[in-house]
């Protein structure tokens, strides 16, 4: 561990060792996109958001100019008053001087307050737009993006990373600009008053530059790594909280706690060194500030004795020396905050740079009505250019037919449904609906003609009524209850406190998995689609309940083309046609009786299912 703590001092791109492997540093093996390391490009993109409030932003900058000028005027007036007093001029009224000084600092406070209030407003509106754009962009990304990312890591970018940008815009942006203006103004006035004393003040600047360069080369990568580690931790927490039942069922509490501890240690180390190394900045600046003060005071005193400069000028210079080093100190402190914000903004823009779901072709049209004739013609598909998940799939579903998809795990059943709904597009071949290639149909229109009941039903936070109405938002209460009756959900809904107005927590906690599935089926019934997709829709429902809802499902599927992924024999037997898939290939197709007569894979599957269902009984 001691070796790990010393490593950042020896290498500008730190790699910290923990245990047996490298867990921290820019050499971790990850290769972020080039845009994620573009400091200037990231600042330019943040400016594109700020520029939408240019008028008020220019007012803020004007207030910064005024406040910086007033901050310089105050010490100058004091110095001139001292010179007048020492020279015994007496021409300047002390009352007028005090009034002038009071007005200077009053207007300084007013301009500072206005610039802060206006900048907070601009910053909050900027973050609002950035957060909205990111959230909207997430909903335009393809399913494949979410398949390869943890939900918690995505949430970290939407919350923690954007909040980093917000904090910097609120507090640091104006401070940086004000410091630059104060620095330039101070140097200008100092040169006007005494070039020699100004030159002496500049002695500390090279030392400041070297110190800042040494520090920022080490803190920059650490701030970026801390943000990545925080996203990884959020993903891990989200995963473990969602899987609490499995964790407890297999007594894996100690393992997941150990995993959390390891990730938490990464954040501790990166956070410690990012803050510890950047903490040298104020100490360095204060030391150099005192050195500059001593030089100016000592040499200025000698010059005053010789009559080269006045006491008032020395007094002004002493104050300006502090004003010269204070902006440098502020810039150094804010620079670390800026680095943290840039690291967060880079992660946000990295997601925004992800390619969205392919746009509909220019000639794509909406569907007025659907008969439901579906044809797969030589369709092949692979994920991320790897081995084919589906190979040369060809079949036809006539309007109103029920098509059952069977096969071992990994055969490609769910992938086939994903292609039909255009979550993915085939690498080869074509898919047509009522004779039209589905690529010529707008995705939104295509999916609006389909209703899905998936293996794992998802319910939103809200009432049972609202969750069913999600299938058709303009449905009346009577239509919601009619759909629930068809799905055989009405009876259990009326038995629970609150009935249809019962509020469900996130993901429907508080009711059984089988009841969630019944509500999902009611939602599909209410949608009144032209086509249905049932992916293990009855897998979480006991046999008795399944028998009760068969009539509702049959009424729902009547006159509609339906694709059913099912394992239970009573569901498979009812299909008009059964597609038997294995390793991405269509091995057999036909009715239940036809396939039993052919023997082969389907017969083996049926025998296995019979034994499985007999064992459950």
N, C-alpha and C positions, 0 to 999 in steps of 0.2 A: 504493500500500500504506500510506503514511503517513497518508493521508486515512482509510483504513479503520480504522487503529489509533486514531485520535482520535475517531471517530464516537460510540462509546458514552458519552463524556463530555458530548456535546452533546444527547443525546436519550435519554429514559428507556426507549424501546422501540427498541433499536439495529437498524440495518440496515447491514451492512458490505458494502462493494463489493469485489469481486475480479474483475479482468479487466473484461469488458464488461457483466456483469449482476449483479443482486442475488442473492447466494447465501446470505445469512444474515440472520436477524432475524424478528421476529414479523410483519413486513409482507411476508413471502415469498409471500403469496397463498393459503397453506393456511388452511383454516377448520376447526380442530378442533371437536369437539362441545362444547356448552356445559358438559357435565359435566367435561370435561377441564380446565376453568379454575376449578373449584369447589374452592378451597382447604379451606374448612370441611367441605364434603361429602366430600372425599378423606380428611381426618383422621377423620371419623366412620366411614367404611367401614373404615379401618385399625383403629379402635377396636373395630369389630364382630368382628374377628378376635382382637384381644387379649382381649376380654371373655370368650372361651371358657375362659380360665384365670384367672377373676376371683379365686379364693381365693389363689392364689400371687401374683397381681399386687398384691393388697391387702397381703400380707406384705412384698412388695418396697417398697411405698409406706410401710409402717410402719417398715421399716429405714431408709428415706430420712429420715423424720421424726426418728428416733433419731439418725442420724449428723449431721443438720443441727443438732439441738439440742446434741449433744456438741461439734461444731465451734465453736459459740458459747460453750459453757461454759468451754472451755480458756482463751481469752484473758481471760475475766472473772475466773477464779481467779487468774491471774497478776497482773492489775491489783490485785485485793484484797490479794494477798500483798505487793505492793510498798507499798501504803498502810499496811498493818500494820507493815511493817518501818520505814518512814519515821516513823510515829507512835510507834514504840517500844512498841507495845502488848504484843508478846511473848506474847499469849494463844494465839496459833495456833502449833501445832507445825509446824516446817519438815518434819519427817518425815511428818506426816499430810498436809501440803500436797503433798509430792512423791508420796506414795502415791496421793492423790486425782487428781493430774494424770496419773500413769501409768495409772490405771484409766480415766480419761476417754479418753485417746488409744488405749488398748488396745481398749476397747469401740467407739470410733470406727472403728478398723481392722477389727474383727470385723463390725460392721454394714455397713460399706462393701463388704467382701468378700462377705458373704451377698447383698446386694442385686445385686451384679454377677453372681454365679453364677446366681442365680435369674432375673435378667432375660435372661441369655444363653439359658437354657433356654426361657423364654417366647418370646423372639424367634425362636429356631430352629424351635420348633413352629409359631409363627405363619407364618413364611415357608414352612414345609413345607406347611401347609394352603393358603396363597395360591398357591403354585406348583402344587400338585395341582389346585386349583379351576380355575386358568387352563388347565392342560393338558387337564383333562376338558372344559372349556368349548370349547376348540379343536376337540375331536372331536364336538361337538354343533352346530358351525357349518355352514352350507350350503356346498356346493362353490363357489358364487359368491364367497364371502369369500376363499378361497385363490386364486381366479383373478385377483383384483385386488390381491393383496398379495405382496410378495417373501418367500420363505421365510426369508432371512437377517434381514429386518426383524421378522418374527414371532418368530424365535429370540431376537433382541435383547431383546424384551419379556419373554420367558420366562427369560432369563439375566441380562443386564446391569441391566435396570430393577428386577427383583425383588431382585437383589443390592444395589442402592442402598438399597432399603428395609431389607434385612437389616442392612447396616452401620449405618444410623441407629438401628434398634431396639436393636442390640447396644451401641452406644457413646453415643448422643446422647439417647435418650429419658429415661433416669434422670438424666443430667447436666442436662437442661433442668428437670426437676421439682425436683431437688436445688438448682439455682441459684435457682429461684423461692422455695422454702422458706427457703433461707439468706438471701436478700434480704429477705423479709418479717420473719424473725426478727431479723436484724441491725438493721433499721429500728426494730422495736419496742423492742429493748434500748437502742438509741442515744437514742430519744426519752425513755426512762425515766431514763437517766443525765444527759443534757443536751440539751434541746430546741434551744438556741442552736447548739451544735456540729453537731447533726443538720441544722439549716437550712443551715448553711454547707456541709455535705457535699452537700446537694441542689443546690447551685449548678451542678454539672457535669451534672446529669441532662438539662436541656433541650438542652445541646450534644450529649450522647450521642444523644438522640432524633433531632435534626436530622441528625446524621451517619449514623445507622442508616437513616433514611428515604431519604436521598440514595443510599446504597449499595445497599440492597435493591431499590429501584425499578429499578436497572440490572442487578443480578445475577440476579434472579428470571427474567426472560425469557431471559437467557443460559444458565442451567442447563437450562431446558426445551428451548431450541434445540440445546444440546449433545447431549441425549438423542435428539432427532429425527435429528440428523446422524449419531450413532453407529449408530442403527438403519438409516439409509440406507447407511452404509459397510458394515455387516454384510451387508445384502442384496446390495450390489455384489460383495463378496468371494465370497459363496456362489454368485452367478451366474457369475462369471469362473472360479472353480475348477471348477464343473460343466461349463463350456464350454471347457475347455482344448484339446481336440482341434480344435474349430472355430477358436479363436483362433490356434493354431499353424498350422493348415492355410491360413488366410488372412493369416498374418503380421501380426496385429493386436496384437502384444505392446506396442508403443509406445503405441498408442491406449488400451489398457486401463490401462497404467501411468499415462498422463496423466489418465485418468478417476479412478483411485485417488488420484493426487496432489491433484487438485482437491477431492475429498471429504475427504481427510485434512487439507487446508488449512482446510476449514470447521471441522473438529473442533479443529484447533490454535488458530484464532482465537477460537472461542467458549470453549474451555477456558482460553486465555490470559487473556481479559478477565474471565471468571467468577472465576478464581482471583486475578487481579491486583487487580480492584476489591474483591473480598471481603477481600483481604490488607490493605486499608487499615484494616479493623476493629480488629485487635489493636494496630496503631500508634496509632489514634485513642484506643482505650481506655487504653492505657498512658500516653499523654500526659495524658489527663484524670485518670487515676488519680494520677499524680504531682502534678498541680495540686491535686487534692483533698487529698492527703497534706500538701502544703505549707501549704494554707489552715488545715487542722485543727491541724497542729503549731504554726504561727505564732500563730494566735488562741488556741489552747489554752494555749500557754506564757504569754501575757499574762494569761489568766484565772487560771492557776495562781499567778502572781506576786501577783495581786489577792486570791487566796484564794477565788475563786468555785468552782473545781473543784480536785480533788486530782490529784497526779501520776499516781496509779493510774488515775484516770478517763481522763486524757489518753492513757496507755499503752493502755488498752482501746480508746479511740476511734481511735487510730492504727491498731491492728490491725483494728478493725471497719470503718474506712474502706477498708482493703484488701479486707476481706471483702464490703464493699458494692459496690465496683467490680469485684471478681473475678467474682461471679455475672453482672454485666452483661456483662463481657468474655466469660465462658463462653457466655452466651446469644447474644451476637453471633456468636461463632465457630460455635456449634452451629446457629444460624439458617441459615447457608449450607448446612450439611450437610442440614438439614431441607428446605430448598428443593429440593436435588438429589433427595432421597428422594421428596418430593411429586411432582416432575416424573416420576420413574420410576413411582410408584404411579398417577398419572393415566393414563399410557400403558397400564399393566396393566389398570386398570378400564375404560379405553376399549374394550379388546378384550372384556372381560367384559360390557360393555353392548351389544355387537353382538347382533343378534337371532339366536337359534338357529334351526336347521332347524325348519320348522313342525311343531308337535306333531301326532301322529296324532289324528284325530277321536275324540271320546269313544266312539263306537260301533264304532271300528275293531277288527277281529279278526285273529287269526293264521290262517294257512292250514294246514289239516291235510294236504291233498294238492293237486296242481295237474295239470290235464290239458294246459294250455298253449294254450287258445283266446284269442287276443289281438285286440282290435278298437280301432282309432283312429277316432273319429267327429268330423269337423270340427275337428281340433286345430290351434290357432294358438299361437305362442309368440314372445316377444321377450326379449332380455336387457336388464335395467334400463330397461324401458319404451321402448326404441328401435325401430328398424325391425324388422318381423317376420322372425324367422329361419326359422320354419315358418308356412305359411299354408294353412288349411283342408285338413289331411291326413286322408284317410279311406281305410282299407284293413282287411282282416281276415286274420289268420293262423290257420289251423286247427291243431289239436293235432298235433305231430310234423312240421310243415312246416319246411322250410328257406327262410328269406326272405333274399334278397340285396339289399343297399342299394347302389346305384351312382349316380354323378353326379360332376360336377366338384367341385373343392375349394370349400368354403363352401356346398355345396348344402343342408346341414342333416342329414347322415347321423348324425353323432355326437350332435347335439342330440336327434334322435329317440330314440336309445338312452338318453340322459340322462333324457328324459321317461318312458320305459318303466320305468326303475329308480327313478324319483321323486327324482332329484337335483334336479329342477325340477318344477314343476307347470304345466300348460298355462294360458294366459291365457283361451282359449276351447275349447270342445269337451270331450270326455271320452275316457278310455282304460279299457277293461275287460279283465279277466282271468277267463276262465271265466264270463263274464256279470256279474261283480262289478266295480263301479267301483274302480279301484286306490286311490282316496282312502279307501275303506272298509276297506283292508287295512293292517295295521301295516307300516311301512317295513322294520323289521328282518325281519319274516316274509317280506315280498315279496322282499327282496334275498337271503335265505337260500335261496330257490328258484331263484336265478340264479347262474351262474358266468361270470366275465369273463376273456377273454384279450385284452389291449389291444395297441395298436400298439407301445408302449414298455413292455416287461415290467419290473416292479420286483421285485427280490429283496432280502430282508433280510439283515443280518449274521447268520451262523449256518451250519449245515451244509446240504448239498444236501437231505438227508433232511428236515430241519425246514422248509425252504422249500417242498418239495412237500406236506408234512403241513399246511401252513397252510390248505390247502383243506378239511381235516377233521382237527381236532386229536386226535381219539381213534382215528385210523387206525393199524393195526399196521404193522410194518416190511414184512411181506409185501404188504399192500395198497398201500403206497407204491411198492414195486418193481413191482407189477403195473400201476399207473397209469403209471409211467415206461416200461414196455415198450410199452404201448398208444400212448404218445406218441412212441415210437421214441427215447427219451432214455436208455434203459438202457445201450446200447452205448457211448456217449461217456462216460457216468458211470463205467463200469467201467474205461475207459482212462486216466482221470486219477488221479493219486496220491490215495489216501484214499477213492476211490469215493464212496459215499453219505455218508460222514462227512467229506468234504472241506469245510473251513470257507471260506465266502465272505466277502469284506469287504463294506462297505456298497455297496448297489446291484449286487451280484454281480460286482464287478471281479475279473478273473482268468480269466473265460470269455468266449466270443464272444457277440455279440448274438443270433445264431441259436440258440446253446445256451441262453441265457436264455429265449428264446421256447419252446423245447421243454420246459423246466422249468415254465413258466407253463401250457402245455397239459396237462402231467402233473398240475399242481395242480388244474386245472379238472376233469380226468377223475376225480381222487380225490374231489372235492366231490360228485360224482354228483347234479347239479342237475336240476330239471325243465325249465329253460330255459337256453339258452346265448346268450352275446353274444360274437362274435368280431370285434374291431375291427382289421382288417388283421393278423390273427393270424399270417399266414405272410409278412408283408412283409420280415422280416429273415432269411428262410431261402432258401437257394439252391434252384434248380429241382429238383435231384436229391433233396435232403432233403425238399422239399415233397411230392414224389411218394411218398416212403417213409412220410410221416405221414398221407397221405390216408385210408388204411384205419383208422388209429386215430381220426381225426376223424369218419369215417363211423360207426364203431361208437359213438362218444360221442354223436353227434347222432341216432342211431336211436331213434325213439320220443319225441324231445324237440323242442320248438319252438325253432328256432335263428334268430338274427338275425346275419347275416354282412355286415360291410363289407369288400369285397374289390375289388381291381383286376385280379387275374389271371383270365384267361378260363376256365381249367379249374375254378376255384372257382365262378365265376358260373354256368357251364353246369349244374353239379350242383344248383342251387337249384330248389325247387318253384315259387317265385314270385320275380320280380325287381321291385323298386320303383325307378323311375328318378326321381331328384330333381334339380331345378335351381332355384337361387335361392329355396329354401324351399318350392317347390311340387312336388306329385306329378304328373309329366308323363305317365308311362306305368307300367303294371304288367301282368305276365303271365309266361309261361315264356320261356326263351331263344328257342325257335323262334317263338312267337307274336309276340314283340317284333321279331325280325328281319323277320318278314312285314309288320309295321306300318310299318317304316322309321322315320324321325324321329331323335330324339336318341339312342336306344339304338343304333341302327345306326351312327351316327357314333362313339359311344364304343367300340363293338366294333372298328370299323376302326382307330381310333387305338391301341387296345390291341394288336391284331394286329401293327401296324407296330412298336410299342414292343418287344414281346416278340421279334419277328423280329430287331430291331436288337441285342438283348442276346445272342441266339444267335450 
